[in-house]
């Protein structure tokens, strides 16, 4: 199986993934009475494991829901030292250089990874380790917050492989890295 690092993320029109207070309530600003998952379940069916940063992990843990992932989650952190009992065997803490972390994950047999969280996505992009970006744009301008993209050491060229519209309001573009 080919190794692949994929991003599935929603942004505002102006490219933010959270607002000035770190909030994501704006993601639900478009009514979705049929609970359309906008391709998320299909995307997850091709994923072996998730890689996210500590802040994203803590955000997910703060949701008032059961643990939402059936697949292993690798959390990149320098500060967390242990996982609460109910998440043991589901969540694994890693730190170090991204290439070394990826090698550890790949040795465990996980090849198709979902990369999640602003800082984590930016780090993977800086190291040119993202193979696919699926970006869902919510029609709102936040004017500030956590940007999906930051400065990169070099230009990264992607090709558009698909474009979809949901709920007559939301656009989703699927890009693949040209190598």
DAFEN-V676158 format. One record per helix or strand of 3 or more residues. SS is the DSSP state (2 for helix, 1 for strand). FROM is the first residue (numbers start at 0). TO is the last residue. If there is no record, write none. Layout:
{{SS & FROM & TO} {SS & FROM & TO}}
This chain:
{{1 & 3 & 11} {1 & 15 & 17} {2 & 24 & 27} {2 & 39 & 44} {1 & 48 & 52} {2 & 53 & 61} {1 & 71 & 75} {2 & 84 & 86} {1 & 90 & 93} {2 & 97 & 106} {1 & 111 & 115} {2 & 117 & 125} {1 & 131 & 137} {1 & 157 & 165} {1 & 169 & 176}}
